[in-house]
Amino acid sequence: MVERFGFSKKIGQVAIGGGGGNPFLGQQMSSQKDYSMATADIVDAEVRELVERAYERATNIITTHIDILHKLAQLLIEKETVDGEEFMSLFIDGKAELYIA
């Protein structure tokens, strides 16, 4: 995401790295980068920040709505399956807000 789609404010909306090559048997994984070590460090830091932010967001959502998740777990124990309507009604009844951040 950082290298190919510009998901970085530090690097900008620029695709870096060739991204080409044959992905067969992981050959793409060992290919040489066509940018400097300094840029690679920036990419690593940006990726780390994206992952940490996503982790923080996920744990925040889970802890905020833990009671709804417990109700869902209980419902799944009782019924084994829950359809979309039942799933949404749990969150609506629990007054869960849409998380946008």
VENFENVEN-V410965 format. One line per field, one symbol per residue. phi: phi as a letter, one per 40 degrees, with the letter a starting at -180 (. if undefined). psi: psi as a letter, one per 40 degrees, with the letter a starting at -180 (. if undefined). burial: # if it has 9 or more other C-alpha atoms within 8 Angstrom, else .. A space follows every 10 residues. Layout:
phi: ???
psi: ???
burial: ???
This chain:
phi: .cccbgcacc cgcbcbgcgc gcccfgcccb cccbaccccc ccddcccdcc cccccccccc ccccbccccc ccccccccbg bbcdcccccc ccccfccccb a
psi: ddddeffhdd daghhiidea ihehfeddde iiifiidddd dddddddddd dddddddddd ddddfddddd dddddddded ihiddddddd dddefhihhh .
burial: .#######.. #.###.#... ......##.. .........# .##..##... .......... ##..#..##. ##..##.... .#....#..# #......... .
